[in-house]
Amino acid sequence: MSAEGLPIWGEGSPQAPAGSSEELLRQLRERTKELECLHSLSRLIADSSLDLDRLFQHTCELIPASWQNPHQTSASIQFDGKIFQSGNFDVTATCLQAPLWVRGVLRGRVEVCVIVAADEPGAQAAFLPEERSLLQTIVTSLERAVLQVESERDLQYRQELARQIMLLSARFMAASPARLDGTIEDALSRIGELCRADRSYIFFFDDAMTTMDNTHEWCAAGISPERENLQSVPCSLFPAWISTLARRENILIPEVATLGPDWQAEREILEPQGVLSLAVVPLWGNHGLMGFLGFDSVRSLRQWQEDEVSLLRVLADLIASALDRSRSETFLRQVRSTTASNIITAIAHHWRQPLTALSLALQDMIDTQDYGEMDARYLRQGVGEALGKIEEMSEVIDRFDHFLRPRYDVGAFSPNTSIHELLKLVGSQFSAERIELEYDAERPQALVRGYEYEFTQALLAILSNAREAIERYRARKPSAPVRILIESTTDAAFMCIRITNTGEPLAAHAMEQMFMPYISNHHMIPGRGLGLYFARIAIEENMGGTISVENTIGGVRVNISLPLCPEDGTT
């Protein structure tokens, strides 16, 4: 029980008259014991080799000697569920208690018990006012000691957390796409252990944000993994969760059991997993919310601090950036691979005619020699024709080499010139496939500013996609005429390029996802691939233009709008 309300020791029992020398000596002895106790306690607190557990235990041993009846006094300290006691501790009905508060949170208490015989005078008056004051002073000193130790520990923890995130930043920067999963797993392990979490994990949403998958997970020793149970989880089960992340806000739940009605759905899912507390930060990439990074506490409640979560947010941004870069590199490799395949096919079409002519010229020279009709003039003529065809083929190689060589310098260029050069390269391939290519430019010399190489690659991706759409259309209507029409017009500030192909109209959802990168095969649109995603990046993000798609009568049209250069006479 609390000491409040207990009578003072000695009330109703004989004691020295106030002001007598005996009473003064008694008071002096009591003050001396109090000062010795506080001095010893201050030395314990100043000893940096002592952790909190040993500080509490030594304090329990120190307290009885400071009371008026040391042999009848014992002490106990309870802190964060741990109990520390003096060697002679015995729970009695005569006790004095004081709570231990740290940062506004009740963490435990200090208890002093006195053994008094039931028939002893003053049995119900065990504590002097000075002893009550001494206990409060001891508690205040312990509270300050705990605050100092935990503040230093928190500072060291945050410094180490920041250091680990800096190290992980370098690792993420250097991670190749093939090593990225391993780097993420290592990060979850390092930060999970450092944060004293029981489980750390990453979830990713699908393209439509209808389901999410637990893709990466780390668990502390003795904690059961949940990853296999958390695949294709409907996002609709977590309404408050998803809406919070969509606002770019963190989710900090110190106690799952106290979640209110708005979070009832989340509570019903988290509690069966044994989650007591958690911290979750969103993963935002170049294309929006891609998932979240989370840390669960299963064995005890956990209060996450905002500055601590801010560092976890930095880690989430590192992971999101690494994933964006990895996906971009993968996309670019696949786009370049597709481009190279298309170019090889185009080269084959360009070479077919000169190779045939070269073969015929050489065969003619052999026949002429066999019939004895070869002379110097005929030989020079035949060799000249052969060399001409070889030169023509060499020029084709040079043109394609120029086309395929990446050039990332930004500057003014003529899109119409780029289109014209591209059609010279791929025109024979389309002709061989009986696809009519038409091109109409309103102002051939109009200039835009940007990356000519990326623009040409984007246009090639659009033409390749149009050709594939025509192939699917022909499968249904083999005899129908097909064509691709490229038109270029300008107004005061913009150049508009329209690429229209014969084909079936696109469904609404297909048009919405036309320029999005696919992540899984479920969301692939036939013929879309990655080229159109690359085209959108090149046109919109790198050149400040726009790209869109629409259905037309008998086909599909891609619209590109690019701002004209001021050098072209416009603003």
Backbone torsions as a table, in degrees:
resi	resn	phi	psi	omega
1	MET	NA	164.6	178.5
2	SER	-75.2	153.5	179.5
3	ALA	-75.2	-13.1	-179.3
4	GLU	-61.7	132.4	178.2
5	GLY	94.0	-13.1	178.8
6	LEU	-76.0	140.2	177.3
7	PRO	-68.6	156.5	-179.4
8	ILE	-75.0	141.8	179.8
9	TRP	-54.4	129.0	174.2
10	GLY	98.1	-9.7	177.2
11	GLU	-63.0	127.9	-179.3
12	GLY	83.2	4.5	179.4
13	SER	-124.9	157.6	-176.8
14	PRO	-62.5	139.0	173.7
15	GLN	-151.7	162.7	-176.5
16	ALA	-63.8	144.9	178.8
17	PRO	-60.2	143.8	178.7
18	ALA	-60.2	135.1	177.7
19	GLY	88.5	-7.4	178.2
20	SER	-73.1	159.2	-179.7
21	SER	-62.2	-36.2	179.5
22	GLU	-63.6	-41.4	179.7
23	GLU	-68.8	-39.4	178.4
24	LEU	-63.3	-40.6	177.6
25	LEU	-64.0	-39.9	179.1
26	ARG	-62.5	-45.5	179.5
27	GLN	-63.0	-37.5	179.2
28	LEU	-64.8	-41.5	178.6
29	ARG	-63.2	-41.3	-179.9
30	GLU	-65.0	-41.4	179.6
31	ARG	-65.6	-36.2	179.5
32	THR	-63.5	-43.9	178.2
33	LYS	-62.9	-39.5	179.2
34	GLU	-63.4	-45.0	-179.8
35	LEU	-64.7	-40.1	177.7
36	GLU	-63.0	-39.4	178.6
37	CYS	-63.3	-47.7	-177.8
38	LEU	-67.8	-35.7	177.6
39	HIS	-65.5	-44.9	179.2
40	SER	-63.7	-39.1	179.2
41	LEU	-64.8	-40.8	179.4
42	SER	-63.8	-35.7	177.2
43	ARG	-67.5	-38.8	176.9
44	LEU	-62.3	-44.6	-178.5
45	ILE	-64.9	-35.2	-178.8
46	ALA	-75.3	-14.7	-178.6
47	ASP	-78.0	103.7	-176.2
48	SER	-69.2	-14.1	179.8
49	SER	-78.2	-14.2	-179.3
50	LEU	-88.5	130.6	170.9
51	ASP	-86.6	177.3	-176.1
52	LEU	-63.5	-37.2	-179.0
53	ASP	-60.2	-46.8	-179.1
54	ARG	-71.4	-33.1	175.7
55	LEU	-61.2	-44.7	179.8
56	PHE	-64.9	-41.1	-178.5
57	GLN	-65.8	-44.6	178.5
58	HIS	-64.1	-35.5	178.9
59	THR	-65.4	-39.7	176.6
60	CYS	-59.7	-40.1	179.7
61	GLU	-72.1	-25.6	-175.8
62	LEU	-80.2	-33.9	-170.8
63	ILE	-62.6	-48.5	-173.5
64	PRO	-54.2	-38.5	-177.6
65	ALA	-65.5	-15.2	-177.7
66	SER	-91.5	-6.5	-178.3
67	TRP	-92.7	164.7	-173.7
68	GLN	-68.4	-24.2	177.6
69	ASN	-127.9	77.1	-172.9
70	PRO	-54.8	-39.7	-175.1
71	HIS	-72.4	-16.2	178.7
72	GLN	-104.5	7.6	-174.6
73	THR	-115.3	138.8	175.0
74	SER	-137.5	162.2	-174.8
75	ALA	-136.8	151.7	178.0
76	SER	-143.4	143.3	174.7
77	ILE	-125.9	127.4	173.3
78	GLN	-110.7	129.6	-177.5
79	PHE	-148.9	121.6	178.7
80	ASP	49.9	42.3	176.6
81	GLY	86.0	-9.4	177.4
82	LYS	-95.1	151.2	-178.9
83	ILE	-124.1	130.8	177.6
84	PHE	-123.6	137.8	-174.3
85	GLN	-139.7	150.6	170.9
86	SER	-71.7	161.6	-173.3
87	GLY	-61.9	-28.1	-177.1
88	ASN	-102.3	21.9	-171.1
89	PHE	-64.0	135.6	177.3
90	ASP	-147.0	126.4	179.9
91	VAL	-72.0	125.0	178.0
92	THR	-129.4	167.9	177.9
93	ALA	-75.4	-16.6	-179.4
94	THR	-98.8	96.2	-176.3
95	CYS	-144.8	158.8	178.6
96	LEU	-126.1	129.3	-175.9
97	GLN	-124.0	150.1	174.4
98	ALA	-143.5	132.4	-177.5
99	PRO	-75.9	152.2	175.2
100	LEU	-106.2	112.9	179.2
101	TRP	-112.3	133.0	176.2
102	VAL	-133.7	123.2	-178.7
103	ARG	54.0	37.3	176.9
104	GLY	78.8	8.2	-179.2
105	VAL	-115.7	130.8	176.8
106	LEU	-72.1	113.6	-174.8
107	ARG	-105.2	-16.1	-178.2
108	GLY	168.8	-153.6	-179.2
109	ARG	-160.5	160.9	172.5
110	VAL	-114.4	133.3	-175.2
111	GLU	-129.2	131.3	176.1
112	VAL	-117.8	125.2	-178.7
113	CYS	-115.7	143.8	179.4
114	VAL	-123.7	131.6	178.8
115	ILE	-91.4	117.3	-179.1
116	VAL	-131.5	130.6	178.6
117	ALA	-65.1	144.1	-174.6
118	ALA	-62.9	-31.9	-177.4
119	ASP	-93.2	3.2	-178.9
120	GLU	-77.5	136.8	177.9
121	PRO	-59.3	137.4	178.8
122	GLY	76.7	22.1	-177.9
123	ALA	-60.7	-27.3	-178.8
124	GLN	-97.2	9.6	179.9
125	ALA	-125.1	76.9	-167.1
126	ALA	-93.2	-18.1	-168.5
127	PHE	-126.7	132.6	173.9
128	LEU	-76.8	154.4	175.1
129	PRO	-58.0	-37.0	179.4
130	GLU	-64.3	-33.0	179.5
131	GLU	-70.7	-35.6	175.1
132	ARG	-63.2	-43.0	178.3
133	SER	-65.0	-39.8	179.0
134	LEU	-62.3	-42.8	179.7
135	LEU	-61.1	-40.9	179.9
136	GLN	-66.5	-35.9	177.4
137	THR	-66.2	-40.9	177.5
138	ILE	-61.5	-45.5	-179.7
139	VAL	-62.0	-43.9	179.2
140	THR	-60.8	-41.3	178.5
141	SER	-64.5	-41.1	178.7
142	LEU	-66.1	-40.5	178.5
143	GLU	-60.5	-42.7	178.5
144	ARG	-66.3	-38.2	179.1
145	ALA	-64.4	-44.1	178.5
146	VAL	-62.2	-43.9	179.7
147	LEU	-60.8	-42.3	179.7
148	GLN	-65.6	-46.8	-179.5
149	VAL	-61.7	-46.0	-177.4
150	GLU	-70.8	-32.7	176.7
151	SER	-65.3	-43.9	177.5
152	GLU	-64.6	-40.8	178.9
153	ARG	-64.9	-41.8	178.6
154	ASP	-63.2	-40.9	179.4
155	LEU	-63.1	-45.8	178.2
156	GLN	-62.7	-40.2	179.5
157	TYR	-63.1	-45.7	-179.4
158	ARG	-67.8	-36.2	176.2
159	GLN	-64.0	-42.0	179.1
160	GLU	-69.3	-38.0	177.6
161	LEU	-62.3	-44.1	178.2
162	ALA	-64.0	-39.2	179.6
163	ARG	-64.8	-43.5	179.8
164	GLN	-63.8	-39.2	179.7
165	ILE	-67.3	-36.0	175.6
166	MET	-63.4	-42.7	177.9
167	LEU	-63.7	-42.1	179.1
168	LEU	-66.1	-32.5	177.2
169	SER	-58.4	-45.2	178.6
170	ALA	-64.4	-38.7	-179.9
171	ARG	-67.2	-40.8	178.3
172	PHE	-66.0	-36.8	179.2
173	MET	-63.7	-34.7	-176.1
174	ALA	-91.5	-9.4	-173.9
175	ALA	-71.8	129.1	173.3
176	SER	-79.4	162.6	177.9
177	PRO	-54.0	-35.6	-178.7
178	ALA	-69.6	-25.7	-176.9
179	ARG	-101.4	-1.8	-172.3
180	LEU	-65.1	-41.6	179.4
181	ASP	-58.9	-43.6	178.5
182	GLY	-63.9	-37.7	178.6
183	THR	-66.3	-39.1	177.9
184	ILE	-65.8	-44.8	178.8
185	GLU	-59.9	-41.9	179.1
186	ASP	-64.0	-40.2	179.2
187	ALA	-64.0	-43.0	178.4
188	LEU	-61.4	-39.8	179.5
189	SER	-66.7	-49.7	-177.6
190	ARG	-61.2	-50.8	-175.9
191	ILE	-73.2	-35.5	177.4
192	GLY	-60.8	-45.3	178.1
193	GLU	-65.8	-44.0	-178.1
194	LEU	-64.0	-38.0	-179.9
195	CYS	-80.7	-2.9	-177.1
196	ARG	58.3	36.5	175.3
197	ALA	-82.4	161.2	175.8
198	ASP	-93.7	-26.6	-179.3
199	ARG	-152.6	135.2	173.0
200	SER	-127.1	149.6	-170.0
201	TYR	-161.8	165.7	174.4
202	ILE	-132.3	135.9	172.0
203	PHE	-116.6	144.0	173.4
204	PHE	-121.9	141.0	176.4
205	PHE	-86.6	154.2	171.2
206	ASP	-77.1	177.0	-175.1
207	ASP	-56.2	-41.6	-175.6
208	ALA	-88.7	1.0	-177.2
209	MET	55.1	41.5	175.7
210	THR	-100.0	-28.4	177.9
211	THR	-136.1	164.6	176.7
212	MET	-140.8	151.1	-178.1
213	ASP	-123.6	136.6	171.7
214	ASN	-80.6	100.1	-172.3
215	THR	-91.5	-28.5	-177.6
216	HIS	-137.7	143.5	-177.7
217	GLU	-154.9	142.8	169.8
218	TRP	-129.7	139.4	179.2
219	CYS	-128.2	139.1	174.5
220	ALA	-69.5	164.2	180.0
221	ALA	-58.2	132.3	178.7
222	GLY	86.1	-1.8	-180.0
223	ILE	-102.1	127.8	-177.6
224	SER	-75.7	137.2	177.9
225	PRO	-72.8	153.1	179.6
226	GLU	-121.3	-1.2	-171.5
227	ARG	-56.0	-45.9	-177.0
228	GLU	-64.4	-25.4	-178.5
229	ASN	-87.4	-5.0	-172.3
230	LEU	-121.8	56.9	176.4
231	GLN	-115.6	141.2	-179.5
232	SER	52.0	44.0	179.3
233	VAL	-77.2	125.5	179.4
234	PRO	-63.1	130.4	178.4
235	CYS	-65.6	-23.1	-179.3
236	SER	-64.1	-17.3	178.2
237	LEU	-75.0	-14.0	-175.7
238	PHE	-125.1	61.8	-173.8
239	PRO	-61.9	-49.2	-178.8
240	ALA	-67.8	-38.0	179.1
241	TRP	-58.4	-53.1	-176.0
242	ILE	-65.1	-42.8	-178.4
243	SER	-65.2	-34.8	177.7
244	THR	-65.8	-46.6	178.8
245	LEU	-63.8	-37.8	-179.4
246	ALA	-64.2	-22.1	176.0
247	ARG	-88.9	9.4	-178.8
248	ARG	65.1	26.8	-178.9
249	GLU	-101.3	152.7	175.4
250	ASN	-81.2	158.0	175.0
251	ILE	-114.1	113.1	179.5
252	LEU	-121.3	112.7	-178.3
253	ILE	-120.2	100.6	-179.2
254	PRO	-70.5	-25.7	179.8
255	GLU	-151.1	107.5	-177.0
256	VAL	-59.2	-36.4	-175.6
257	ALA	-64.2	-17.5	-177.7
258	THR	-101.3	9.4	179.8
259	LEU	-61.3	140.3	-177.3
260	GLY	-81.4	-175.6	-176.9
261	PRO	-59.0	-34.2	-178.6
262	ASP	-66.2	-21.5	-178.6
263	TRP	-112.8	21.1	-177.2
264	GLN	-62.1	-39.8	-179.4
265	ALA	-62.6	-42.5	179.2
266	GLU	-66.0	-39.9	-179.6
267	ARG	-61.5	-42.3	-178.5
268	GLU	-65.4	-22.0	178.4
269	ILE	-91.8	-36.1	-175.8
270	LEU	-75.8	-39.6	-175.0
271	GLU	-61.9	-42.3	177.3
272	PRO	-61.8	-21.7	176.7
273	GLN	-83.7	-3.0	179.8
274	GLY	79.6	14.9	-177.8
275	VAL	-77.2	122.6	177.9
276	LEU	-95.3	-43.2	179.9
277	SER	-141.1	159.3	177.6
278	LEU	-159.3	160.5	172.4
279	ALA	-134.0	130.5	-178.5
280	VAL	-133.6	134.0	176.4
281	VAL	-123.6	144.3	-176.4
282	PRO	-75.6	152.0	172.7
283	LEU	-105.6	107.7	180.0
284	TRP	-108.7	125.4	178.3
285	GLY	-111.7	-167.8	-178.4
286	ASN	-62.8	-24.2	-174.4
287	HIS	-114.3	21.8	175.4
288	GLY	111.4	-161.7	-178.5
289	LEU	-70.6	119.0	-178.8
290	MET	-105.9	-18.2	-178.5
291	GLY	168.7	-154.2	178.9
292	PHE	-154.8	156.9	177.7
293	LEU	-112.4	129.0	-175.0
294	GLY	-133.2	156.6	177.9
295	PHE	-135.5	121.9	-178.6
296	ASP	-104.3	146.6	168.8
297	SER	-115.3	119.6	-174.3
298	VAL	-106.9	-34.1	-173.3
299	ARG	-91.9	-17.3	179.4
300	SER	-157.2	161.3	176.2
301	LEU	-70.4	149.4	-176.2
302	ARG	-139.7	128.8	175.9
303	GLN	-104.2	111.1	-179.7
304	TRP	-86.9	133.8	178.9
305	GLN	-88.8	150.7	-176.1
306	GLU	-62.2	-41.8	-179.2
307	ASP	-67.8	-30.6	175.8
308	GLU	-66.7	-43.8	-179.9
309	VAL	-68.2	-30.3	177.6
310	SER	-60.7	-38.5	177.0
311	LEU	-68.6	-36.7	176.3
312	LEU	-65.5	-31.9	177.5
313	ARG	-66.4	-36.3	175.8
314	VAL	-62.0	-43.0	177.8
315	LEU	-60.7	-42.7	178.8
316	ALA	-60.8	-41.2	178.8
317	ASP	-65.2	-37.4	177.3
318	LEU	-61.9	-45.5	-179.2
319	ILE	-63.8	-44.7	-179.5
320	ALA	-62.6	-42.7	179.7
321	SER	-64.2	-41.6	179.3
322	ALA	-64.0	-39.5	178.6
323	LEU	-66.7	-42.0	177.2
324	ASP	-59.9	-45.9	-178.7
325	ARG	-64.9	-41.6	180.0
326	SER	-62.7	-44.0	179.7
327	ARG	-65.2	-40.4	179.3
328	SER	-62.5	-43.0	179.3
329	GLU	-63.7	-41.8	178.6
330	THR	-64.0	-44.4	178.9
331	PHE	-59.9	-45.8	-177.6
332	LEU	-63.8	-39.5	178.1
333	ARG	-62.6	-42.4	-179.4
334	GLN	-69.4	-38.6	177.3
335	VAL	-62.4	-45.3	-179.9
336	ARG	-64.4	-37.1	178.1
337	SER	-63.8	-44.0	178.1
338	THR	-63.9	-42.4	178.9
339	THR	-61.0	-45.6	-179.6
340	ALA	-60.8	-39.7	179.0
341	SER	-62.7	-43.8	178.4
342	ASN	-63.9	-39.3	-178.8
343	ILE	-66.9	-40.8	178.3
344	ILE	-59.8	-42.0	177.1
345	THR	-62.3	-42.3	179.4
346	ALA	-64.6	-40.7	178.3
347	ILE	-60.7	-41.3	179.5
348	ALA	-59.7	-41.2	177.7
349	HIS	-65.9	-39.9	-179.8
350	HIS	-67.2	-34.0	-176.0
351	TRP	-84.8	-19.9	-172.7
352	ARG	-57.8	-47.8	-177.5
353	GLN	-68.0	-48.9	179.1
354	PRO	-65.9	-32.2	176.7
355	LEU	-65.2	-41.2	177.7
356	THR	-62.9	-45.5	179.4
357	ALA	-63.5	-39.7	179.2
358	LEU	-65.3	-41.6	178.5
359	SER	-62.4	-42.7	179.7
360	LEU	-65.7	-39.8	-179.9
361	ALA	-63.7	-43.7	179.8
362	LEU	-66.2	-41.9	179.1
363	GLN	-64.4	-36.6	178.4
364	ASP	-64.2	-40.3	179.0
365	MET	-65.5	-37.9	178.1
366	ILE	-64.4	-45.1	179.6
367	ASP	-63.1	-41.2	179.6
368	THR	-62.3	-40.3	178.0
369	GLN	-65.8	-41.5	-178.8
370	ASP	-63.1	-36.0	-179.2
371	TYR	-86.6	4.6	177.1
372	GLY	72.0	23.5	-177.0
373	GLU	-105.3	3.5	-177.6
374	MET	-75.1	130.2	172.0
375	ASP	-134.1	176.6	-174.6
376	ALA	-61.4	-42.5	-178.2
377	ARG	-63.5	-45.3	-179.1
378	TYR	-64.5	-39.2	180.0
379	LEU	-63.4	-45.5	-180.0
380	ARG	-63.1	-39.0	179.6
381	GLN	-64.3	-45.6	-179.1
382	GLY	-65.6	-43.6	178.9
383	VAL	-65.0	-38.6	178.8
384	GLY	-61.3	-42.7	178.0
385	GLU	-64.1	-41.7	179.8
386	ALA	-63.7	-45.1	178.8
387	LEU	-63.5	-34.3	177.7
388	GLY	-63.1	-42.1	178.3
389	LYS	-66.7	-39.7	178.2
390	ILE	-63.3	-41.7	177.8
391	GLU	-62.5	-39.1	177.8
392	GLU	-61.9	-42.0	178.3
393	MET	-67.1	-37.3	178.0
394	SER	-63.6	-39.0	177.9
395	GLU	-63.9	-37.1	176.6
396	VAL	-60.7	-45.2	178.8
397	ILE	-60.2	-43.5	-179.7
398	ASP	-62.1	-42.1	-179.2
399	ARG	-64.9	-43.7	179.7
400	PHE	-69.4	-35.1	177.0
401	ASP	-62.3	-41.9	177.7
402	HIS	-64.4	-39.0	-178.8
403	PHE	-67.8	-40.7	-175.0
404	LEU	-82.9	-17.5	-176.5
405	ARG	-75.6	118.0	-178.6
406	PRO	-61.9	135.9	175.9
407	ARG	-134.5	114.7	-173.2
408	TYR	-109.6	19.3	176.1
409	ASP	-82.3	132.2	-179.3
410	VAL	-88.1	143.1	-179.0
411	GLY	-178.8	178.4	178.6
412	ALA	-80.8	137.4	177.0
413	PHE	-151.2	165.1	179.4
414	SER	-98.4	110.9	176.7
415	PRO	-58.1	-34.7	-179.8
416	ASN	-64.5	-38.8	176.4
417	THR	-64.9	-42.2	178.6
418	SER	-61.9	-42.0	178.5
419	ILE	-63.3	-44.0	-179.5
420	HIS	-60.3	-45.1	-179.7
421	GLU	-66.0	-38.8	179.1
422	LEU	-64.4	-42.4	-179.1
423	LEU	-66.2	-30.2	175.0
424	LYS	-64.0	-31.0	-178.3
425	LEU	-80.0	-43.2	-172.0
426	VAL	-103.3	-6.0	-175.3
427	GLY	-57.5	-43.4	-178.1
428	SER	-65.3	-33.5	178.3
429	GLN	-64.6	-44.8	179.0
430	PHE	-66.5	-38.5	178.2
431	SER	-62.7	-41.1	179.6
432	ALA	-62.8	-27.8	179.1
433	GLU	-93.6	11.0	177.5
434	ARG	59.6	40.7	174.1
435	ILE	-110.4	120.1	-178.6
436	GLU	-78.1	126.2	177.5
437	LEU	-106.8	122.4	177.6
438	GLU	-121.0	143.5	-177.6
439	TYR	-139.5	129.1	-178.9
440	ASP	-136.3	115.8	-179.0
441	ALA	-113.0	129.2	-178.4
442	GLU	-78.3	-46.1	178.9
443	ARG	-130.2	89.8	-172.7
444	PRO	-56.7	-29.3	-174.3
445	GLN	-98.1	7.4	178.2
446	ALA	-60.9	138.7	-174.3
447	LEU	-112.9	145.1	170.1
448	VAL	-126.5	168.1	-180.0
449	ARG	-113.3	133.2	180.0
450	GLY	163.4	-151.9	-177.4
451	TYR	-105.7	106.0	-176.7
452	GLU	-61.5	-40.3	-178.8
453	TYR	-60.7	-47.0	-179.3
454	GLU	-65.0	-38.6	178.3
455	PHE	-61.1	-44.5	-179.2
456	THR	-65.1	-41.0	177.9
457	GLN	-63.9	-40.2	178.2
458	ALA	-62.5	-43.6	179.6
459	LEU	-64.0	-39.3	177.7
460	LEU	-62.3	-40.4	178.2
461	ALA	-62.1	-40.7	179.5
462	ILE	-65.7	-43.3	178.6
463	LEU	-64.6	-39.6	178.7
464	SER	-63.9	-41.4	178.1
465	ASN	-64.3	-39.3	178.3
466	ALA	-64.4	-40.6	179.3
467	ARG	-63.2	-41.5	179.0
468	GLU	-65.3	-37.8	177.3
469	ALA	-63.6	-39.1	178.1
470	ILE	-65.9	-38.6	178.4
471	GLU	-61.7	-41.1	178.3
472	ARG	-67.9	-36.7	178.4
473	TYR	-65.4	-41.4	179.8
474	ARG	-65.2	-30.3	179.5
475	ALA	-61.5	-28.8	178.2
476	ARG	-93.2	-32.9	-177.4
477	LYS	-132.0	78.6	-173.4
478	PRO	-59.7	-31.7	-174.3
479	SER	-95.3	-1.5	-176.7
480	ALA	-72.4	139.4	176.6
481	PRO	-68.9	142.9	-179.0
482	VAL	-132.5	153.0	177.7
483	ARG	-161.6	164.4	171.7
484	ILE	-124.9	123.4	-178.6
485	LEU	-112.0	125.2	176.3
486	ILE	-111.8	122.2	-179.9
487	GLU	-122.9	141.3	179.6
488	SER	-129.6	122.2	177.5
489	THR	-131.5	161.5	178.4
490	THR	-135.3	153.1	168.8
491	ASP	-123.2	-154.9	-174.7
492	ALA	-66.5	-28.9	-172.6
493	ALA	-129.0	-15.6	-172.4
494	PHE	-133.4	151.5	168.0
495	MET	-104.0	132.2	178.7
496	CYS	-113.0	126.4	178.8
497	ILE	-118.3	125.7	-179.3
498	ARG	-119.4	125.4	177.7
499	ILE	-115.3	110.9	-176.4
500	THR	-113.1	130.8	177.7
501	ASN	-125.2	148.8	173.3
502	THR	-66.4	141.1	177.8
503	GLY	163.3	179.4	178.7
504	GLU	-75.1	147.4	176.8
505	PRO	-66.8	152.7	179.3
506	LEU	-88.8	145.6	173.9
507	ALA	-71.1	159.9	-176.5
508	ALA	-59.3	-44.7	-178.1
509	HIS	-66.7	-30.7	178.7
510	ALA	-68.3	-38.9	178.3
511	MET	-67.2	-37.0	179.7
512	GLU	-64.4	-34.9	-175.7
513	GLN	-101.3	7.4	-173.0
514	MET	-55.3	-41.7	-174.2
515	PHE	-105.4	18.2	178.5
516	MET	-94.8	146.4	175.6
517	PRO	-74.9	135.3	177.2
518	TYR	-84.5	149.2	179.2
519	ILE	-110.4	-37.9	178.0
520	SER	-132.2	163.6	-175.9
521	ASN	-64.9	-20.3	-179.1
522	HIS	-63.0	-29.0	-170.5
523	HIS	-104.3	8.7	179.0
524	MET	-73.6	138.4	173.5
525	ILE	-100.3	129.1	-178.1
526	PRO	-52.5	130.0	176.9
527	GLY	83.5	-6.4	-175.8
528	ARG	-79.4	-50.2	-178.8
529	GLY	57.8	-150.5	179.7
530	LEU	-106.4	-11.6	-174.9
531	GLY	-60.3	-39.3	-178.0
532	LEU	-71.8	-30.6	173.0
533	TYR	-63.1	-45.8	176.9
534	PHE	-60.2	-39.6	179.3
535	ALA	-61.6	-42.1	179.0
536	ARG	-63.8	-43.4	178.6
537	ILE	-59.1	-45.9	-177.6
538	ALA	-63.9	-45.1	-174.4
539	ILE	-76.4	-48.1	-171.8
540	GLU	-87.4	-49.1	-173.5
541	GLU	-82.8	-32.5	-175.5
542	ASN	-99.0	-18.6	-177.3
543	MET	-124.6	0.7	176.1
544	GLY	70.6	20.8	179.9
545	GLY	-102.1	-164.1	176.5
546	THR	-134.5	153.2	175.7
547	ILE	-141.0	137.1	-178.4
548	SER	-149.3	170.7	180.0
549	VAL	-133.8	147.0	178.4
550	GLU	-149.0	155.7	174.3
551	ASN	-84.1	143.8	174.8
552	THR	-125.2	177.4	176.4
553	ILE	-68.3	112.8	177.2
554	GLY	80.7	14.8	179.9
555	GLY	179.8	-161.0	-177.3
556	VAL	-132.9	143.7	-179.5
557	ARG	-126.3	134.4	171.3
558	VAL	-102.1	127.5	-179.2
559	ASN	-109.6	128.0	177.1
560	ILE	-120.4	132.2	175.9
561	SER	-124.5	127.0	-178.5
562	LEU	-127.3	135.5	177.4
563	PRO	-68.5	133.9	178.6
564	LEU	-72.7	154.5	177.5
565	CYS	-71.5	143.3	171.9
566	PRO	-59.4	-31.2	179.2
567	GLU	-62.4	-16.8	-178.5
568	ASP	-85.6	6.4	177.0
569	GLY	93.4	10.3	178.9
570	THR	-120.7	171.0	179.3
571	THR	-118.6	NA	NA
